[in-house]
Amino acid sequence: MIKLENVSKTFEYKGKKVAAVKDVSLHINKGDIFGIIGFSGAGKSTLVRLVNLLEKPTSGEITVNDHPLNSISSRQLRQLRRKIGMIFQSFNLFNSRTVFGNVAYPLKLENWPKEEINRRVTELLRFVGLEDKADKYPEQLSGGQKQRVGIARALATSPDILLCDEATSALDPETTGEILNLLKKVNEEYKITILLITHEMNVIRSICNRVAVMENGRVIEEGEVYNVFSDPRENTTKNFISTVLNDRLSPHLIEKLKKKQPTKFYRIIFSGEATSEPILSEITSKHNIKFNIIYGSIHELQNQLFGNLIVEFLGDDPVVEVVLNELRMVLDVKEVELA
Ligand SMILES: Nc1ncnc2c1ncn2[C@@H]1O[C@H](COP(=O)(O)OP(=O)(O)OP(=O)(O)O)[C@@H](O)[C@H]1O
């Protein structure tokens, strides 16, 4: 659906070169809700502007809907743009037009007949839950309602792809949840592929099936959301994940545990099948070892459970070692560094 092959984008700014996107290769499949996460300046917006055909890559190839963008005519480019909708953090609505007028705008540009416009706008306002707000102006709406108008407008010309640039960053957590649910509905009911950029891992966890982490213009980690959350490789990814999984010990708890040293503490990650099996209790009781759960959390990701426990084992060191070895055959077990 969207393919980037070794894409780089360098800007010239005040005589200096700024490499905003460096050698990025990504494949976004039809039906994906693909999230790109990164801190400010990581290159996310530039990447989206490249996909949206607003910027040309300095090098590399971008293919959208099987069209290599490097070699298409301006007519094809216009047609392709129609198939890409976009929503923004700041909503970008026309304040002088009503809700109806905003959603109707792209259809008017395409000279749709009036009755068709009425039918389509009414359908879309119903879809986003704003059928009673058609005559209101943006300033009479809440942030969440404005974003619903933005979504309805982006869907007006039946795009295949919806690009979301920090679409929930200006909203409170509850409204963010509502807008994310709506985006999921867009993906499921209209079969629209979504590419979203965000600096909030919560957004990725809530609706994305795949994620890429960007840092300094590069994609440093990429994969299925469940896999990346349950086994992150890069520190930046781990930091982002900690913001939502709450899987780090507080400094206060670390101090308390340090006082119990030389006792060792282990982090055990349960994922997939392991979440429904009593593995920990079976293996420890087999060897007559007790364990004490210090800290833990269980989360649901993409309809699968994912657990994270910090435990201490109470028993003789050699037997604990046997237990650890058996656990490691089925679970991810790491000693916790308290430093
Ligand atoms: N038109 C431009 N001219 C010069 N430099 C640019 C331009 N656009 C982006 N940059 C630079 O490229 C880098 C990446 O910017 P980009 O906006 O893509 O990052 P981002 O991850 O989207 O960050 P933010 O969330 O703050 O928008 C930054 O160093 C930025 O200053």
The ligand as a MOL file (V3000), in Angstrom:
LIG
                    3D

  0  0  0     0  0            999 V3000
M  V30 BEGIN CTAB
M  V30 COUNTS 31 33 0 0 0
M  V30 BEGIN ATOM
M  V30 1 N 11.3780 22.7440 5.9140 0
M  V30 2 C 12.3990 22.4910 6.7300 0
M  V30 3 N 13.5530 23.1630 6.6190 0
M  V30 4 C 14.5980 22.9070 7.4270 0
M  V30 5 N 14.5910 21.9720 8.3980 0
M  V30 6 C 13.4750 21.2600 8.5660 0
M  V30 7 C 12.3110 21.4710 7.7460 0
M  V30 8 N 11.3490 20.6240 8.1510 0
M  V30 9 C 11.8750 19.9130 9.1740 0
M  V30 10 N 13.1390 20.2900 9.4250 0
M  V30 11 C 14.0440 19.7190 10.4410 0
M  V30 12 O 14.0410 18.3130 10.3000 0
M  V30 13 C 14.0790 17.6700 11.5640 0
M  V30 14 C 12.8590 16.7560 11.7040 0
M  V30 15 O 11.6850 17.5380 11.7940 0
M  V30 16 P 10.2080 16.9480 11.8310 0
M  V30 17 O 9.2460 18.1100 11.9690 0
M  V30 18 O 10.0050 16.0310 10.7260 0
M  V30 19 O 10.2350 16.1240 13.2040 0
M  V30 20 P 9.0260 15.5960 14.0800 0
M  V30 21 O 9.4570 14.2850 14.6070 0
M  V30 22 O 7.7790 15.6390 13.3200 0
M  V30 23 O 8.9700 16.6370 15.2430 0
M  V30 24 P 7.7180 17.4910 15.7650 0
M  V30 25 O 6.8510 16.5090 16.4740 0
M  V30 26 O 8.3380 18.4990 16.6860 0
M  V30 27 O 7.0860 18.1000 14.5550 0
M  V30 28 C 14.1220 18.7650 12.6080 0
M  V30 29 O 15.4680 18.9760 12.9470 0
M  V30 30 C 13.5640 19.9700 11.8790 0
M  V30 31 O 14.0850 21.1650 12.4010 0
M  V30 END ATOM
M  V30 BEGIN BOND
M  V30 1 1 1 2
M  V30 2 1 2 3
M  V30 3 2 2 7
M  V30 4 2 3 4
M  V30 5 1 4 5
M  V30 6 2 5 6
M  V30 7 1 6 7
M  V30 8 1 6 10
M  V30 9 1 7 8
M  V30 10 2 8 9
M  V30 11 1 9 10
M  V30 12 1 10 11
M  V30 13 1 11 12
M  V30 14 1 11 30
M  V30 15 1 12 13
M  V30 16 1 13 14
M  V30 17 1 13 28
M  V30 18 1 14 15
M  V30 19 1 15 16
M  V30 20 2 16 17
M  V30 21 1 16 18
M  V30 22 1 16 19
M  V30 23 1 19 20
M  V30 24 2 20 21
M  V30 25 1 20 22
M  V30 26 1 20 23
M  V30 27 1 23 24
M  V30 28 2 24 25
M  V30 29 1 24 26
M  V30 30 1 24 27
M  V30 31 1 28 29
M  V30 32 1 28 30
M  V30 33 1 30 31
M  V30 END BOND
M  V30 END CTAB
M  END
